[in-house]
């Protein structure tokens, strides 16, 4: 089993949420503006998959 990972590019204000523990995985960020693109991975740095809507 593994968790999905997603990277996004934001046009606007983006900041990282710090309420997560290292065991929860990569830090999440919040985008206030327009998300220019999203890339989803099966696992961190793994193969690219289709992003869920």
KOLLUMVO-976570 format. One record per residue: residue number from 1; residue in three letters; x, y, z of N, C-alpha, C in turn. Coordinates in Angstrom, 3 decimals, decimal comma, always signed. Layout:
<atoms>
ATOM;num;residu;npx;npy;npz;capx;capy;capz;cpx;cpy;cpz
ATOM;NUM;ALA;X;Y;Z;X;Y;Z;X;Y;Z
...
</atoms>
This chain:
<atoms>
ATOM;num;residu;npx;npy;npz;capx;capy;capz;cpx;cpy;cpz
ATOM;1;UNK;+0,835;-1,181;+0,000;+0,000;+0,000;+0,000;+0,873;+1,234;+0,000
ATOM;2;UNK;+0,337;+2,301;-0,524;+1,046;+3,562;-0,518;+0,068;+4,701;-0,711
ATOM;3;UNK;+0,477;+5,868;-0,332;-0,368;+7,040;-0,481;-0,012;+7,771;-1,750
ATOM;4;UNK;-0,989;+8,429;-2,335;-0,733;+9,240;-3,523;-0,082;+10,550;-3,130
ATOM;5;UNK;+0,643;+11,134;-4,056;+1,303;+12,411;-3,835;+0,936;+13,309;-5,004
ATOM;6;UNK;+0,809;+14,610;-4,754;+0,408;+15,544;-5,805;+1,234;+16,810;-5,662
ATOM;7;UNK;+1,684;+17,345;-6,796;+2,348;+18,640;-6,806;+1,506;+19,587;-7,636
ATOM;8;UNK;+1,438;+20,831;-7,215;+0,640;+21,842;-7,911;+1,484;+23,103;-8,108
ATOM;9;UNK;+1,152;+23,860;-9,158;+1,770;+25,162;-9,396;+0,679;+26,209;-9,261
ATOM;10;UNK;+0,912;+27,169;-8,379;-0,096;+28,160;-8,012;+0,270;+29,529;-8,565
ATOM;11;UNK;-0,732;+30,244;-9,097;-0,574;+31,639;-9,484;-1,389;+32,445;-8,481
ATOM;12;UNK;-0,727;+33,059;-7,545;-1,384;+33,767;-6,456;-0,560;+33,610;-5,198
ATOM;13;UNK;-1,227;+33,484;-4,069;-0,547;+33,328;-2,783;-0,592;+31,852;-2,395
ATOM;14;UNK;+0,573;+31,288;-2,061;+0,644;+29,899;-1,640;+1,447;+29,831;-0,341
ATOM;15;UNK;+0,933;+29,086;+0,644;+1,702;+28,905;+1,853;+1,571;+27,463;+2,327
ATOM;16;UNK;+2,568;+27,027;+3,090;+2,630;+25,657;+3,571;+1,914;+25,546;+4,903
ATOM;17;UNK;+1,111;+24,500;+5,058;+0,417;+24,235;+6,315;+1,351;+23,443;+7,214
ATOM;18;UNK;+1,517;+23,885;+8,435;+2,491;+23,279;+9,340;+1,869;+22,396;+10,409
ATOM;19;UNK;+0,588;+22,062;+10,310;-0,047;+21,271;+11,355;+0,074;+19,766;+11,116
ATOM;20;UNK;+0,974;+19,352;+10,241;+1,162;+17,935;+9,950;+2,452;+17,436;+10,578
ATOM;21;UNK;+2,452;+16,173;+10,974;+3,650;+15,542;+11,522;+4,460;+14,928;+10,389
ATOM;22;UNK;+5,751;+14,705;+10,573;+6,562;+14,075;+9,530;+6,031;+12,704;+9,107
ATOM;23;UNK;+5,382;+11,974;+10,012;+4,839;+10,661;+9,671;+3,645;+10,760;+8,723
ATOM;24;UNK;+3,027;+11,947;+8,617;+1,875;+12,140;+7,735;+2,267;+12,306;+6,274
ATOM;25;UNK;+3,548;+12,434;+5,988;+3,997;+12,562;+4,612;+4,408;+13,976;+4,281
ATOM;26;UNK;+4,467;+14,285;+2,986;+4,915;+15,618;+2,552;+4,003;+16,724;+3,074
ATOM;27;UNK;+4,564;+17,888;+3,256;+3,789;+19,036;+3,719;+2,751;+19,418;+2,668
ATOM;28;UNK;+1,602;+19,866;+3,123;+0,569;+20,332;+2,221;+0,629;+21,848;+2,143
ATOM;29;UNK;+0,232;+22,394;+1,011;+0,181;+23,843;+0,866;-1,215;+24,250;+0,431
ATOM;30;UNK;-1,535;+25,505;+0,674;-2,831;+26,071;+0,339;-2,609;+27,157;-0,697
ATOM;31;UNK;-3,371;+27,118;-1,787;-3,246;+28,096;-2,872;-4,471;+29,000;-2,870
ATOM;32;UNK;-4,257;+30,306;-2,729;-5,326;+31,290;-2,864;-5,047;+32,006;-4,173
ATOM;33;UNK;-5,763;+31,635;-5,192;-5,536;+32,143;-6,538;-5,938;+31,086;-7,539
ATOM;34;UNK;-5,138;+30,919;-8,576;-5,430;+29,966;-9,648;-4,374;+28,866;-9,630
ATOM;35;UNK;-4,830;+27,614;-9,636;-3,915;+26,480;-9,741;-3,626;+26,292;-11,225
ATOM;36;UNK;-2,368;+26,513;-11,616;-1,988;+26,436;-13,025;-1,899;+24,998;-13,525
ATOM;37;UNK;-1,343;+24,100;-12,711;-1,227;+22,712;-13,137;-1,114;+21,809;-11,917
ATOM;38;UNK;-1,520;+20,554;-12,108;-1,415;+19,535;-11,071;-0,749;+18,312;-11,678
ATOM;39;UNK;+0,108;+17,679;-10,913;+0,728;+16,420;-11,306;+0,564;+15,457;-10,150
ATOM;40;UNK;+0,019;+14,281;-10,417;-0,200;+13,282;-9,375;+0,736;+12,103;-9,593
ATOM;41;UNK;+1,199;+11,557;-8,483;+2,121;+10,424;-8,524;+1,529;+9,278;-7,725
ATOM;42;UNK;+1,821;+8,046;-8,132;+1,346;+6,873;-7,397;+1,927;+6,878;-5,985
ATOM;43;UNK;+3,210;+7,129;-5,852;+3,896;+7,312;-4,579;+4,824;+8,506;-4,739
ATOM;44;UNK;+5,424;+8,989;-3,676;+6,326;+10,130;-3,767;+7,441;+9,835;-4,750
ATOM;45;UNK;+7,612;+10,706;-5,740;+8,616;+10,561;-6,805;+8,428;+9,288;-7,613
ATOM;46;UNK;+7,232;+8,721;-7,620;+6,963;+7,507;-8,390;+6,379;+7,836;-9,758
ATOM;47;UNK;+5,743;+6,852;-10,411;+5,177;+7,076;-11,733;+3,997;+8,045;-11,684
ATOM;48;UNK;+3,852;+8,824;-12,746;+2,757;+9,795;-12,858;+1,467;+9,064;-13,164
ATOM;49;UNK;+0,363;+9,456;-12,474;-0,954;+8,880;-12,705;-1,932;+10,010;-12,961
ATOM;50;UNK;-3,150;+9,672;-13,377;-4,191;+10,667;-13,599;-4,693;+11,201;-12,263
ATOM;51;UNK;-4,860;+12,514;-12,159;-5,316;+13,130;-10,924;-6,836;+12,944;-10,780
ATOM;52;UNK;-7,302;+12,584;-9,571;-8,735;+12,481;-9,350;-9,367;+13,871;-9,381
ATOM;53;UNK;-10,575;+13,961;-9,818;-11,265;+15,254;-9,912;-11,906;+15,615;-8,615
</atoms>
